[in-house]
């Protein structure tokens, strides 16, 4: 999306939650009438505006993820080809444009909120806390793709009275964005514990809140778990390491003060309540399955099969001609051999009834398994026993999480497997490649944690998956070298879209020296 289109998006204002997408369109048919928006409308509209990058959508999975992160993570298998490690311009531009439309919606909410009388600001404070936390979750994802981005001054066209000359945004340092987000989230974590919301405002908030349905305790858990994710991400960066250690410890040591997503009942989900209301009911099917985008990679299938992972039949299904045998596509094979395997229908694919044809598959913002793995990583050096508790609980929760996703499905193309017995999960925990007790060094323990994140994330959390793989760099995944291209292996980051060079020229020129695929983000392991 061109920068002018991004700036114009700041004029958009969405309305309250309705029963159908057309209800949203009716309320927002004149985007220029920003004077008619309200806190409630703008809050819901902001969440609604980036739904296609939260709920499983066709565009995100087919255009963006199929040829980028799902491959870089080896969550999927694919036929090797030249230029395969260079993210396509359509993927980059659309992901970037959607984020800036979303950012503009958030900035419009800020504008409306700041115009309120002081007493009204306090009454509506819950909206700004929730909106900012949700906005920061998705900001982290974009920063983790690109590094420095236009941020604090971006999306200000409406605020600047429609003056384009004042609205081309400079780039904020990735470290500065992380600092601001962590500072604010810490304040929110304390503020939410004592926040009083007037009854009338709370009633409206329950209706407008598409994520937690007005549940303030769930927002506390989301905020604190998001802090854990962000603090862990930057924990090895010299400028953040001390802060990360102190604040993670404060969160984990005081669950009554800083509750986190600790059980699957706490999972932060953007749910599909009625088919066709927020996204097409077949978007995930087309997005993941088209052009063989749902073929499993060899490494992930081999681990699950050899270690009798209870999640295997819930996450994957054998190819229709595989006689029940699970086999992922080896990335090191010759492309002609890979093509033959794809055509043979013997390759394992993602379970269609759990994933792509599950029309109730939610947008998963934060899961308990992820949070326990974050805790395990924090403790793995100084308290391995406590780390083990979190590590094993994360696996148990992940198993039950995927069983629950299959249970909510309205598709039975693939028969539902029997749920795992406690004994089966215990047996998995004792496998040599899984067992915490068999990990003799801190590096071994970190590898176990990273592998379980990778398995849990698979194709559902591609950005978090890629960030974790780049940050820790311990799994040792093998990739075919594309010696025909300067980018012979997966990149370290995404470049900026071409529109930045064309329309935001002056500001882009300052970041251009580092705008290459192999520039490392500040939190990456060297």
C-alpha positions as CSV (number, residue, x, y, z in Angstrom):
1,X,0.0,0.0,0.0
2,X,1.4,3.4,-0.9
3,X,2.2,5.8,1.9
4,X,-0.6,8.2,0.9
5,X,-3.1,5.4,1.2
6,X,-1.7,4.6,4.6
7,X,-2.0,8.2,5.7
8,X,-5.6,8.4,4.3
9,X,-6.4,5.4,6.5
10,X,-6.2,7.6,9.5
11,X,-9.5,9.1,8.4
12,X,-11.3,5.8,8.8
13,X,-13.6,5.3,11.8
14,X,-15.4,2.0,12.5
15,X,-18.5,1.5,14.5
16,X,-19.9,-0.9,17.2
17,X,-19.9,-4.7,16.9
18,X,-22.8,-6.0,14.8
19,X,-23.9,-9.4,13.7
20,X,-22.7,-9.2,10.1
21,X,-19.8,-7.6,8.2
22,X,-22.4,-5.5,6.4
23,X,-23.4,-4.0,9.7
24,X,-19.9,-2.6,10.1
25,X,-20.0,-1.3,6.5
26,X,-23.4,0.4,7.2
27,X,-22.0,2.2,10.2
28,X,-18.8,3.3,8.3
29,X,-20.0,4.0,4.9
30,X,-18.7,7.6,5.1
31,X,-15.1,7.3,6.5
32,X,-14.5,11.0,6.3
33,X,-17.1,11.7,9.0
34,X,-14.6,11.2,11.9
35,X,-16.4,13.8,14.0
36,X,-19.2,11.3,14.4
37,X,-17.1,8.6,15.8
38,X,-17.1,7.7,19.5
39,X,-14.7,5.9,21.9
40,X,-16.8,2.7,21.7
41,X,-17.0,2.7,17.9
42,X,-13.4,3.5,17.4
43,X,-12.2,0.9,19.8
44,X,-14.2,-1.9,18.1
45,X,-13.3,-0.6,14.7
46,X,-9.6,-0.6,15.5
47,X,-9.8,-4.3,16.5
48,X,-11.9,-5.1,13.5
49,X,-9.5,-3.4,11.1
50,X,-6.7,-6.0,11.5
51,X,-8.9,-9.1,11.9
52,X,-7.4,-10.7,8.8
53,X,-4.0,-10.9,10.5
54,X,-5.5,-12.4,13.7
55,X,-8.2,-14.7,12.4
56,X,-6.9,-17.2,9.8
57,X,-7.5,-15.5,6.5
58,X,-6.9,-16.4,2.9
59,X,-4.6,-13.4,2.1
60,X,-2.4,-13.8,5.1
61,X,-1.9,-17.5,4.7
62,X,-1.7,-17.8,0.9
63,X,-0.1,-14.5,-0.2
64,X,2.0,-13.7,2.9
65,X,2.9,-16.8,5.0
66,X,2.9,-19.6,2.4
67,X,6.0,-18.2,0.7
68,X,7.7,-16.6,3.7
69,X,7.5,-17.5,7.3
70,X,5.9,-20.9,7.1
71,X,9.0,-21.9,5.0
72,X,11.5,-20.0,7.1
73,X,10.2,-21.9,10.2
74,X,10.0,-25.2,8.3
75,X,6.5,-25.5,9.7
76,X,5.5,-26.5,6.1
77,X,7.3,-28.3,3.3
78,X,7.7,-26.9,-0.2
79,X,9.4,-27.6,-3.5
80,X,12.7,-25.7,-3.7
81,X,13.0,-23.0,-6.3
82,X,15.2,-20.1,-7.1
83,X,14.6,-16.9,-5.2
84,X,12.7,-18.7,-2.5
85,X,14.3,-16.8,0.4
86,X,13.4,-13.3,-0.8
87,X,10.0,-12.3,0.6
88,X,7.7,-11.2,-2.2
89,X,6.8,-7.5,-2.6
90,X,3.0,-8.3,-2.4
91,X,3.5,-10.1,1.0
92,X,5.6,-7.2,2.4
93,X,3.4,-4.4,1.1
94,X,0.1,-5.9,2.2
95,X,1.3,-6.8,5.7
96,X,2.8,-3.3,6.0
97,X,-0.2,-1.5,4.7
98,X,-2.6,-3.4,6.9
99,X,-0.6,-2.5,10.0
100,X,-0.6,1.2,9.1
101,X,-4.3,1.2,8.5
102,X,-4.6,-0.4,12.0
103,X,-2.2,2.1,13.5
104,X,-4.2,4.9,12.0
105,X,-7.3,3.6,13.6
106,X,-5.5,3.5,17.0
107,X,-4.3,7.1,16.5
108,X,-7.8,8.2,15.7
109,X,-9.0,6.5,19.0
110,X,-6.2,8.5,20.8
111,X,-7.4,11.7,19.2
112,X,-11.0,11.1,20.2
113,X,-10.0,10.1,23.8
114,X,-7.7,13.1,24.2
115,X,-10.6,15.4,23.3
116,X,-12.7,14.2,26.2
117,X,-13.1,16.1,29.4
118,X,-10.9,14.9,32.2
119,X,-13.7,13.1,34.1
120,X,-14.7,11.3,30.9
121,X,-11.1,10.2,30.3
122,X,-11.1,8.5,33.6
123,X,-14.4,6.8,32.9
124,X,-13.2,5.6,29.5
125,X,-9.7,4.7,30.6
126,X,-10.4,0.9,30.3
127,X,-10.8,1.4,26.5
128,X,-7.4,3.1,26.1
129,X,-5.6,0.5,28.2
130,X,-7.2,-2.4,26.3
131,X,-6.7,-0.8,22.9
132,X,-3.1,0.1,23.6
133,X,-2.3,-3.4,24.8
134,X,-3.8,-4.9,21.7
135,X,-2.0,-2.4,19.5
136,X,1.3,-3.2,21.2
137,X,0.8,-6.9,20.6
138,X,0.6,-6.3,16.9
139,X,3.3,-3.6,16.9
140,X,5.7,-6.1,18.3
141,X,5.1,-8.4,15.4
142,X,5.8,-5.7,12.8
143,X,8.9,-4.6,14.6
144,X,10.1,-8.2,14.8
145,X,9.7,-8.4,11.0
146,X,11.4,-5.2,10.0
147,X,13.3,-3.6,12.9
148,X,12.9,0.2,12.9
149,X,9.6,1.5,11.7
150,X,7.6,4.8,11.4
151,X,5.7,4.7,14.6
152,X,5.3,7.6,17.1
153,X,4.6,10.1,14.3
154,X,2.8,7.8,11.9
155,X,-0.9,7.7,11.3
156,X,-1.3,11.4,12.2
157,X,-3.0,12.7,9.0
158,X,-6.3,13.3,10.8
159,X,-4.6,14.8,13.8
160,X,-2.6,17.0,11.5
161,X,-5.8,18.3,9.9
162,X,-5.2,16.5,6.6
163,X,-1.8,18.1,5.9
164,X,0.2,15.5,4.1
165,X,3.4,17.6,4.3
166,X,3.3,17.2,8.1
167,X,2.3,13.5,8.1
168,X,5.2,11.6,6.5
169,X,6.6,9.8,9.5
170,X,10.2,9.4,10.6
171,X,11.4,6.0,11.7
172,X,11.6,5.1,15.4
173,X,14.4,2.8,16.6
174,X,13.2,-0.7,17.4
175,X,14.8,-0.5,20.8
176,X,12.9,2.7,21.6
177,X,9.6,1.2,20.5
178,X,10.2,-1.8,22.8
179,X,11.1,0.5,25.7
180,X,7.9,2.6,25.2
181,X,5.7,-0.5,25.0
182,X,7.3,-2.2,28.1
183,X,7.0,1.1,30.1
184,X,3.3,1.5,29.2
185,X,2.4,-2.2,29.8
186,X,4.0,-2.1,33.2
187,X,1.9,0.9,34.1
188,X,-1.2,-0.9,32.7
189,X,-0.5,-4.0,34.8
190,X,-0.6,-2.0,38.0
191,X,-3.5,0.3,36.9
192,X,-5.8,-2.6,35.9
193,X,-5.6,-4.1,39.4
194,X,-7.4,-1.1,40.9
195,X,-9.3,0.4,38.0
196,X,-12.9,1.2,38.6
197,X,-15.1,1.3,35.6
198,X,-18.6,2.9,35.9
199,X,-21.4,0.4,35.4
200,X,-22.7,2.0,32.2
201,X,-19.2,2.1,30.7
202,X,-18.6,-1.5,31.7
203,X,-21.9,-2.6,30.0
204,X,-20.8,-1.0,26.8
205,X,-17.3,-2.4,27.1
206,X,-18.6,-5.9,27.3
207,X,-20.4,-5.4,24.0
208,X,-17.5,-3.6,22.2
209,X,-14.7,-5.8,23.3
210,X,-14.2,-8.5,20.6
211,X,-11.3,-10.1,22.5
212,X,-12.1,-10.5,26.2
213,X,-15.8,-9.5,26.2
214,X,-15.2,-6.9,28.9
215,X,-13.5,-9.2,31.4
216,X,-10.9,-7.0,33.2
217,X,-9.1,-10.0,34.8
218,X,-8.5,-11.4,31.3
219,X,-7.1,-8.1,30.2
220,X,-4.7,-8.2,33.2
221,X,-3.6,-11.7,32.1
222,X,-3.2,-10.6,28.5
223,X,-1.1,-7.5,29.6
224,X,1.2,-9.5,31.9
225,X,1.7,-12.3,29.5
226,X,2.4,-9.9,26.7
227,X,5.0,-8.3,29.0
228,X,6.6,-11.7,29.5
229,X,6.8,-12.3,25.7
230,X,8.3,-8.9,25.1
231,X,10.8,-9.1,28.0
232,X,11.9,-12.5,26.9
233,X,12.3,-11.4,23.3
234,X,14.8,-8.7,24.4
235,X,16.3,-10.5,27.3
236,X,19.7,-11.2,25.6
237,X,20.1,-7.6,24.3
238,X,22.6,-5.8,26.6
239,X,20.4,-2.7,27.0
240,X,17.5,-4.8,28.2
241,X,18.9,-7.8,30.0
242,X,18.9,-6.4,33.5
243,X,15.4,-5.0,33.1
244,X,14.1,-8.2,31.6
245,X,15.4,-10.3,34.5
246,X,14.0,-8.0,37.1
247,X,10.6,-7.6,35.6
248,X,10.0,-11.2,34.6
249,X,10.9,-12.2,38.1
250,X,8.5,-9.7,39.6
251,X,5.7,-11.1,37.4
252,X,6.3,-14.8,38.0
253,X,6.9,-14.3,41.8
254,X,3.5,-12.5,42.3
255,X,0.8,-14.3,40.4
256,X,-1.9,-12.7,42.6
257,X,-0.6,-9.2,41.7
258,X,0.3,-10.0,38.1
259,X,-1.9,-12.8,36.9
260,X,-0.9,-14.4,33.6
261,X,-2.4,-16.8,31.1
262,X,-1.7,-20.0,33.1
263,X,-4.4,-22.4,31.9
264,X,-6.1,-23.1,28.6
265,X,-9.3,-21.4,30.0
266,X,-7.2,-18.2,30.2
267,X,-6.1,-18.3,26.5
268,X,-6.6,-15.0,24.8
269,X,-8.7,-15.7,21.7
270,X,-10.4,-13.7,19.0
271,X,-13.4,-16.1,18.6
272,X,-15.7,-16.9,15.8
273,X,-19.1,-16.9,17.4
274,X,-21.3,-16.9,14.2
275,X,-20.0,-18.1,10.8
276,X,-19.5,-15.3,8.3
277,X,-19.7,-12.4,10.7
278,X,-16.0,-11.4,10.8
279,X,-14.3,-13.3,8.1
280,X,-15.3,-15.7,5.3
281,X,-16.0,-19.2,6.7
282,X,-13.7,-20.7,4.0
283,X,-10.8,-18.3,4.2
284,X,-8.5,-20.7,6.2
285,X,-9.2,-23.6,3.9
286,X,-8.2,-21.7,0.7
287,X,-5.4,-19.9,2.5
288,X,-3.6,-22.9,3.9
289,X,-4.5,-25.6,1.4
290,X,-4.2,-23.9,-2.0
291,X,-1.1,-24.7,-4.0
292,X,-0.1,-27.4,-1.4
293,X,0.5,-24.8,1.3
294,X,-0.5,-27.3,4.0
295,X,2.2,-29.9,3.4
296,X,4.2,-30.7,6.5
297,X,7.9,-30.3,6.8
298,X,10.1,-33.3,7.5
299,X,11.7,-32.1,10.7
300,X,8.5,-31.4,12.6
301,X,6.8,-34.7,11.5
302,X,9.9,-36.8,12.2
303,X,10.1,-35.4,15.8
304,X,6.5,-36.1,16.4
305,X,6.5,-39.6,15.0
306,X,9.8,-40.8,16.6
307,X,8.8,-39.5,20.0
308,X,5.1,-40.6,19.8
309,X,3.9,-37.0,20.3
310,X,0.2,-37.1,21.4
311,X,-0.5,-34.0,19.3
312,X,0.5,-35.7,16.1
313,X,-3.0,-36.9,14.9
314,X,-4.6,-33.6,15.9
315,X,-2.1,-31.4,14.1
316,X,-1.4,-33.6,11.1
317,X,-3.0,-36.3,8.9
318,X,-1.2,-38.8,6.6
319,X,-1.4,-38.3,2.8
320,X,-4.4,-40.0,1.2
321,X,-2.0,-42.5,-0.5
322,X,0.3,-43.0,2.5
323,X,-1.4,-46.0,4.0
324,X,-1.4,-44.2,7.4
325,X,2.3,-43.4,7.4
326,X,3.3,-39.9,8.4
327,X,6.0,-38.4,6.1
328,X,7.0,-34.7,5.8
329,X,8.8,-33.2,2.8
330,X,12.5,-33.1,3.1
331,X,13.9,-29.6,2.3
332,X,17.2,-31.0,1.2
333,X,15.9,-33.1,-1.7
334,X,16.2,-32.2,-5.3
335,X,13.2,-30.2,-6.6
336,X,12.3,-32.9,-9.1
337,X,12.1,-35.5,-6.4
338,X,10.1,-33.2,-4.2
339,X,7.7,-32.6,-7.1
340,X,7.2,-36.3,-7.5
341,X,6.5,-36.7,-3.8
342,X,3.9,-33.9,-3.8
343,X,2.2,-35.6,-6.8
344,X,2.2,-39.0,-5.1
345,X,-0.2,-37.8,-2.3
346,X,1.9,-39.6,0.2
347,X,3.1,-36.5,2.1
348,X,1.6,-35.6,5.5
349,X,-0.6,-32.5,5.6
350,X,-2.0,-30.3,8.3
351,X,-5.2,-31.9,9.7
352,X,-7.9,-30.3,7.8
353,X,-10.6,-30.9,10.4
354,X,-8.5,-29.3,13.1
355,X,-7.1,-26.5,11.1
356,X,-8.1,-25.3,7.6
357,X,-11.7,-26.6,7.5
358,X,-12.5,-25.8,11.1
359,X,-14.7,-22.8,10.5
360,X,-14.6,-21.9,14.2
361,X,-10.8,-21.8,14.4
362,X,-10.1,-18.7,16.5
363,X,-7.4,-16.0,16.3
364,X,-5.0,-17.1,19.0
365,X,-3.4,-14.1,20.6
366,X,-1.8,-15.7,23.7
367,X,-1.8,-19.3,24.9
368,X,-1.0,-20.8,28.3
369,X,1.5,-23.2,26.7
370,X,3.5,-20.3,25.3
371,X,3.5,-18.5,28.7
372,X,4.7,-21.5,30.6
373,X,7.5,-21.9,28.1
374,X,8.5,-18.3,28.6
375,X,8.6,-19.0,32.4
376,X,10.7,-22.2,31.7
377,X,13.2,-20.2,29.7
378,X,13.5,-17.7,32.5
379,X,14.2,-20.4,35.2
380,X,16.3,-22.7,33.1
381,X,19.6,-21.4,34.3
382,X,19.0,-20.5,38.0
383,X,16.2,-22.9,38.9
384,X,16.1,-25.9,36.6
385,X,13.6,-27.7,38.8
386,X,11.1,-24.9,38.5
387,X,11.8,-24.6,34.8
388,X,11.0,-28.3,34.5
389,X,7.6,-27.8,36.1
390,X,6.7,-25.0,33.6
391,X,8.2,-26.9,30.7
392,X,6.2,-30.1,31.3
393,X,3.0,-28.1,32.1
394,X,3.4,-26.3,28.8
395,X,3.5,-29.6,26.9
396,X,0.4,-30.9,28.8
397,X,-1.5,-27.7,28.0
398,X,-0.4,-27.8,24.4
399,X,-1.8,-31.3,24.0
400,X,-5.1,-30.3,25.5
401,X,-5.1,-27.1,23.4
402,X,-5.0,-28.9,20.1
403,X,-7.6,-31.4,21.3
404,X,-9.8,-28.5,22.1
405,X,-9.3,-26.9,18.7
406,X,-10.3,-30.1,17.1
407,X,-13.3,-30.4,19.4
408,X,-14.6,-27.0,18.4
409,X,-14.5,-27.8,14.7
410,X,-17.6,-28.2,12.6
411,X,-15.8,-30.4,10.1
412,X,-15.4,-34.2,10.3
413,X,-13.6,-34.9,7.1
414,X,-10.8,-36.4,9.2
415,X,-12.2,-38.5,12.1
416,X,-11.5,-37.1,15.5
417,X,-8.7,-39.1,17.2
418,X,-9.1,-40.2,20.8
419,X,-7.8,-37.7,23.3
420,X,-4.4,-38.5,24.8
421,X,-4.4,-40.3,28.1
422,X,-2.3,-38.9,31.0
423,X,-0.1,-41.9,30.6
424,X,0.5,-41.1,26.9
425,X,1.5,-37.6,27.8
426,X,3.8,-38.9,30.6
427,X,5.4,-41.3,28.1
428,X,6.1,-38.5,25.7
429,X,7.7,-36.4,28.5
430,X,10.1,-39.3,29.1
431,X,11.3,-39.6,25.5
432,X,15.0,-38.8,25.1
433,X,14.4,-35.9,22.8
434,X,11.8,-34.5,25.1
435,X,12.9,-35.4,28.6
436,X,14.0,-32.5,30.8
437,X,16.0,-34.8,33.1
438,X,18.1,-36.0,30.1
439,X,19.1,-32.4,29.3
440,X,22.6,-32.2,30.8
441,X,23.4,-28.6,30.1
442,X,21.8,-25.2,29.9
443,X,22.1,-25.3,26.2
444,X,20.3,-28.7,26.0
445,X,17.5,-27.3,28.2
446,X,17.2,-24.2,26.0
447,X,17.0,-26.4,23.0
448,X,14.1,-28.4,24.5
449,X,12.2,-25.2,25.2
450,X,12.8,-23.8,21.8
451,X,11.7,-27.1,20.1
452,X,8.5,-27.2,22.1
453,X,7.7,-23.6,21.1
454,X,8.3,-24.5,17.5
455,X,6.0,-27.5,17.8
456,X,3.3,-25.6,19.6
457,X,3.5,-22.6,17.2
458,X,3.7,-24.6,13.9
459,X,1.6,-22.6,11.3
460,X,-0.6,-20.8,13.9
461,X,2.0,-18.4,15.3
462,X,4.4,-17.8,12.4
463,X,5.8,-14.5,13.5
464,X,6.4,-15.6,17.0
465,X,7.9,-18.8,15.7
466,X,10.3,-17.0,13.4
467,X,11.3,-14.6,16.1
468,X,12.1,-17.4,18.5
469,X,14.1,-19.4,15.9
470,X,16.2,-16.3,15.1
471,X,16.6,-15.2,18.7
472,X,17.9,-18.5,20.1
473,X,19.2,-20.2,17.0
474,X,19.5,-23.7,18.7
475,X,17.4,-26.0,16.6
476,X,19.8,-26.4,13.7
477,X,17.2,-26.8,10.9
478,X,18.8,-27.6,7.6
479,X,17.9,-25.6,4.5
480,X,18.6,-26.1,0.8
481,X,21.1,-23.4,-0.5
482,X,19.9,-21.3,-3.4
483,X,23.3,-20.6,-4.9
484,X,21.6,-18.9,-7.9
485,X,20.7,-16.0,-5.7
486,X,22.6,-13.7,-3.4
487,X,20.0,-14.6,-0.7
488,X,21.0,-18.3,-0.5
489,X,19.4,-19.0,2.9
490,X,16.4,-17.6,4.9
491,X,16.8,-13.9,5.8
492,X,17.2,-12.2,9.1
493,X,14.5,-9.7,8.6
494,X,12.1,-8.3,6.0
495,X,13.0,-5.3,3.9
496,X,10.7,-2.2,3.8
497,X,8.1,-2.0,1.0
498,X,9.0,-0.1,-2.1
499,X,6.4,2.6,-1.3
500,X,8.6,3.8,1.5
501,X,11.4,4.6,-0.9
502,X,9.0,6.4,-3.3
503,X,6.8,8.3,-0.9
504,X,8.6,8.6,2.4
505,X,11.9,9.3,0.7
506,X,13.5,11.6,3.2
507,X,12.8,9.5,6.3
508,X,13.6,6.3,4.5
509,X,17.0,7.5,3.4
510,X,18.1,7.4,7.1
511,X,17.3,3.7,7.5
512,X,18.3,2.7,3.9
513,X,21.9,1.6,4.9
514,X,20.4,-1.2,7.0
515,X,17.6,-2.1,4.8
516,X,18.8,-5.5,3.7
517,X,17.6,-9.0,4.3
518,X,20.6,-10.0,6.4
519,X,20.7,-7.1,8.9
520,X,20.1,-8.5,12.4
521,X,17.5,-7.1,14.7
522,X,18.9,-5.9,18.1
523,X,17.6,-8.9,20.0
524,X,18.9,-11.6,17.7
525,X,21.7,-13.9,18.6
526,X,24.9,-13.2,16.7
